[in-house]
C-alpha cells in the first residue's frame, strides 16, 4: 500500500508540522535522534531505523553512540540526560510489557531531574511520533533505505 500520509495529504502535512515543531532546539537534536533510533530498534522498523540513523549522523550523534544505543545502559557514551530520554523511549515503545504504569515513577523522577516541562513534552511527542512512523512503515512493509519527500 502507498504510505497513508500520501493517500491523505493533510494528515501527512500535519505529521510533518508536528515533527518540525518538535525540532526547535528545546531538546538537543542528538537526543531526539537517539530516542528515535532506539524506538525503531524496539519496533523492528527497518525503514525508520535506516532513516533515523542517517538523520542521527547528520545531527551529530557519534558512531560510538549509534553502535551502542541498543545497550546504552552499559555504554559509556551517553550523558545522564540522554540515558533518561532513552529509558523513556524504551518505556513508551514497550507499554504492553507492563501491567501497571507505562512510565514508572523512578523513570519519571529521573526525567524531571534532567528536563523541564517543555522538554518532557517534546520528548513524549517525539517518541510517540517515532512510534507512529514505525507503525505506518511496518504495516505497509516499507523497506529500509526508503526516502521520503
C-alpha positions in Angstrom: 0.0 0.0 0.0 1.1 3.6 -0.6 2.0 5.4 2.6 -1.2 6.6 4.2 0.3 10.0 4.8 0.5 10.2 1.0 -3.0 8.9 0.5 -4.4 11.6 2.9 -2.0 14.6 2.3 -3.5 16.7 5.0 -2.5 14.0 7.5 1.0 13.9 6.1 1.3 17.7 6.4 0.1 17.6 10.0 2.7 14.9 10.9 5.4 17.0 9.2 4.3 20.1 11.0 4.4 18.2 14.3 7.9 16.9 13.6 9.1 20.4 12.7 7.6 21.9 15.8 9.5 19.4 18.0 12.9 20.2 16.4 13.1 23.8 17.8 16.2 23.4 20.0 14.1 22.7 23.1 15.7 19.3 23.4 19.1 18.7 21.7 18.5 17.1 18.2 21.1 14.5 19.1 18.9 13.4 22.0 15.8 13.3 19.8 17.6 11.2 17.2 18.9 8.8 19.8 15.4 8.2 21.1 14.1 7.7 17.5 16.8 5.1 16.8 16.1 3.2 20.0 12.3 3.2 19.3 12.9 2.0 15.8 15.1 -0.8 17.1 12.5 -1.9 19.5 9.7 -1.7 16.9 11.8 -3.6 14.3 11.2 -0.8 11.8 13.8 -1.1 9.1 12.7 1.9 7.1 12.6 4.1 10.2 15.8 2.7 11.6 17.7 3.3 8.4 16.3 6.9 8.2 16.8 7.6 11.9 20.4 6.5 11.8 21.0 8.6 8.6 19.5 11.7 10.3 21.2 11.0 13.6 24.6 11.1 11.9 23.6 14.5 10.3 22.6 15.8 13.7 26.0 14.9 15.2 25.3 11.6 17.0 28.6 9.8 17.3 29.4 6.4 15.7 30.1 5.1 19.2 26.6 6.1 20.3 25.0 4.6 17.2 27.0 1.4 17.7 25.9 1.0 21.3 22.5 2.6 21.6 20.8 -0.8 22.0 23.0 -1.3 25.0 23.0 2.2 26.3 22.8 1.2 30.0 26.2 -0.4 29.8 27.8 2.1 27.4 30.0 5.0 28.5 29.0 7.1 25.5 25.8 8.7 26.9 25.1 11.5 29.3 22.7 11.0 32.2 20.1 13.2 30.4 20.4 11.0 27.3 20.0 7.9 29.4 16.8 9.3 30.9 15.5 10.0 27.4 16.4 6.6 26.2 14.7 5.0 29.1 11.6 6.9 28.3 11.8 5.8 24.6 12.0 2.2 25.7 9.1 2.6 28.2 6.9 4.2 25.5 7.8 1.6 22.9 7.1 -1.3 25.3 3.9 -0.2 27.0 2.4 -3.6 26.6 5.2 -5.2 28.6 3.9 -3.6 31.8 0.8 -4.5 33.7 0.9 -1.2 35.6 2.3 2.3 34.7 3.8 2.7 31.3 6.4 5.0 32.9 7.4 4.0 36.4 7.8 6.8 39.0 11.5 6.4 39.2 11.9 6.9 35.5 9.7 10.0 35.7 11.6 11.4 38.6 14.8 10.9 36.6 13.3 12.8 33.6 12.3 15.7 35.9 15.9 15.9 37.1 17.1 16.5 33.5 14.3 18.0 31.6 11.8 20.8 32.3 8.1 20.5 31.4 8.6 21.8 27.9 11.4 19.4 27.2 9.4 16.5 28.6 6.5 17.4 26.4 8.8 17.4 23.4 10.3 14.1 24.3 6.9 12.4 24.8 5.6 13.8 21.5 8.8 13.0 19.6 8.8 9.4 20.8 5.1 9.0 20.1 5.7 10.3 16.6 8.6 7.9 16.1 6.3 5.1 17.2 3.7 6.4 14.7 6.2 6.3 11.8 7.3 2.8 12.8 3.7 1.6 12.9 2.9 3.0 9.5 6.0 1.7 7.8 5.8 -1.7 9.4 2.1 -2.1 8.4 2.8 -1.2 4.8 6.1 -3.1 4.8 8.2 -0.1 3.8 11.7 -1.4 3.2 14.9 0.0 4.8 16.6 2.6 2.6 13.3 4.3 1.6 13.5 8.1 1.3 10.5 10.4 1.9 9.9 13.7 0.2 
